[in-house]
């Protein structure tokens, strides 16, 4: 019976062509926090693709999916944010995927909830997960989708406490709209239409 059920799950038709990585911290106490915006967005992408990210591999959880006509591996590192590169680089090496075909989604307090910023390469911008990926891979040529989570209402608030706080209901609704845009942006990026994705969704 289990084997029959597994055959019903959507499977890619060939080798993995792209990695789509959501960054966050594993564990229920981090569920729904601003720092887990990448996890939340990639879960939404998995839902739209009809798959569940539940395979334990590459020091994280992953799932093969078909997105934008491409064979994609969705990945949620289980190494905690500041060691995300361990999981990502292991998957890259296994599938021989270059940085240009690894799309990384993560939180950014510089933008309000609901806003996206797509970039094809660049510095880590102070995001520790991206910093570790760049350090361990030796490249900054990763397409990335920054998901706005909003900054502290008062700059005297501790930043760590803020990013580990949960979205308000209104902010969560806005973030979910951004996650839907991120899903569409990923489909364009893996089709080689990154410029179109940026035109459509940057600042939206």
C-alpha positions in Angstrom: 0.0 0.0 0.0 2.8 2.4 0.9 4.6 1.8 -2.4 1.3 2.5 -4.3 0.9 5.8 -2.4 4.4 6.8 -3.2 3.8 6.2 -6.9 1.0 8.7 -6.8 3.2 11.6 -5.6 4.4 14.0 -8.3 8.0 13.1 -9.3 10.4 14.9 -11.6 11.0 13.2 -14.9 14.8 13.5 -14.8 17.8 14.8 -12.9 17.6 17.8 -10.7 18.2 21.0 -12.7 17.7 23.7 -10.0 17.7 23.9 -6.2 15.2 26.1 -4.5 16.2 26.7 -0.9 14.2 28.3 1.9 16.2 29.5 4.9 15.1 29.2 8.5 15.5 27.4 11.8 14.2 23.9 12.5 11.9 23.2 15.4 8.4 24.0 16.3 9.4 27.0 18.5 10.5 28.8 15.4 7.4 28.0 13.3 5.8 31.2 12.0 8.6 33.5 13.1 9.9 36.3 10.8 13.3 34.6 10.6 11.6 31.5 9.1 10.2 33.5 6.2 12.2 31.4 3.8 10.8 28.1 5.2 7.3 29.5 5.0 7.7 30.6 1.4 9.2 27.3 0.2 6.4 25.4 2.0 4.0 27.5 -0.1 5.9 26.7 -3.3 5.8 23.0 -2.4 2.0 23.2 -1.8 1.5 24.7 -5.2 3.7 22.0 -6.8 1.7 19.3 -5.0 4.6 17.9 -3.0 5.5 17.8 0.7 9.0 18.7 1.9 9.5 15.6 4.1 12.5 13.7 2.9 15.5 13.7 5.2 18.6 14.4 3.2 21.5 16.9 2.8 21.2 17.8 6.5 17.7 19.0 6.0 14.3 18.2 4.5 13.7 18.2 0.8 11.3 17.2 -2.0 11.6 16.8 -5.8 9.1 18.9 -7.7 8.3 20.1 -11.2 8.3 23.9 -11.4 8.2 26.0 -14.5 8.8 22.9 -16.6 12.1 22.2 -14.7 13.1 19.4 -12.3 13.7 21.2 -9.0 14.7 20.1 -5.5 13.0 22.1 -2.8 15.3 22.2 0.3 14.9 23.4 3.9 18.2 23.1 5.7 18.0 21.6 9.2 21.4 23.0 10.3 20.0 26.2 11.9 20.3 29.5 10.1 23.9 30.3 10.5 25.1 26.9 9.2 22.7 26.8 6.2 25.6 26.4 3.8 26.4 22.9 5.0 23.1 21.7 3.7 23.0 23.7 0.6 26.5 23.0 -0.6 26.1 19.3 0.1 23.0 19.2 -2.2 24.9 21.3 -4.8 27.8 19.0 -4.9 25.6 15.9 -5.0 23.7 17.1 -8.1 26.5 19.2 -9.6 24.4 22.3 -9.5 26.2 25.6 -10.0 25.4 28.7 -7.8 23.5 30.3 -10.7 20.9 27.5 -10.5 20.4 27.7 -6.7 17.5 30.1 -5.8 17.6 31.1 -2.1 14.6 32.6 -0.3 15.2 34.4 3.0 13.9 37.1 5.4 14.9 40.7 5.1 13.9 43.4 7.7 14.7 46.2 5.2 11.3 45.7 3.5 7.8 45.6 5.0 5.8 42.4 5.0 4.4 41.7 1.5 7.4 43.1 -0.4 10.0 41.2 -2.4 13.4 42.0 -3.7 15.0 39.7 -6.3 18.7 39.8 -7.0 20.9 37.4 -9.1 24.0 37.8 -7.0 25.7 40.0 -4.4 26.7 40.2 -0.8 24.9 38.5 2.1 23.4 41.7 3.3 24.0 40.7 6.9 21.8 37.6 6.6 23.7 34.9 8.4 22.3 32.0 6.4 23.2 33.6 3.1 26.6 34.5 4.6 27.4 30.9 5.4 26.2 29.7 1.9 28.5 32.2 0.2 31.4 31.3 2.5 31.2 27.6 2.1 30.5 27.7 -1.7 33.1 30.4 -2.5 30.6 32.2 -4.7 28.0 35.0 -4.3 26.3 34.3 -7.7 23.1 32.9 -6.1 19.8 34.2 -7.3 17.9 35.2 -4.2 14.5 36.3 -3.2 14.4 38.6 -0.1 11.1 38.4 1.7 10.2 41.5 3.6 9.4 40.9 7.3 9.5 44.5 8.6 11.9 46.2 11.0 11.4 46.7 14.7 8.9 49.4 15.6 11.5 50.8 17.9 15.3 50.6 17.1 16.0 50.0 20.8 14.4 46.6 20.5 16.8 43.7 20.4 17.1 42.5 16.8 17.4 38.8 17.6 14.2 39.0 19.6 12.4 40.8 16.8 13.3 38.3 14.0 12.3 35.4 16.2 8.9 37.0 16.9 5.8 36.0 15.0 3.9 37.9 12.4 0.9 39.8 13.5 -2.3 38.6 11.7 -2.2 41.6 9.3 1.5 41.2 8.6 1.0 37.4 8.1 -1.7 38.1 5.5 0.6 40.4 3.6 3.5 37.9 3.8 1.3 35.2 2.4 0.6 37.4 -0.6 4.4 37.8 -1.0 4.9 34.1 -0.8 2.5 33.7 -3.7 4.5 36.2 -5.7 7.7 34.3 -4.7 6.2 31.1 -6.1 5.6 32.8 -9.5 9.0 34.4 -9.4 10.8 31.1 -8.9 8.9 29.6 -11.8 10.2 32.5 -14.0 13.7 32.3 -12.7 14.1 28.6 -13.4 12.9 29.2 -17.0 15.7 31.8 -17.5 13.3 34.7 -17.1 14.9 36.4 -14.1 14.6 39.9 -15.6 10.9 39.4 -16.1 10.6 38.2 -12.5 12.4 41.3 -11.2 10.3 43.6 -13.4 7.1 42.0 -12.1 7.8 41.5 -8.4 10.6 43.8 -7.2 9.0 46.2 -4.7 5.6 44.5 -5.1 
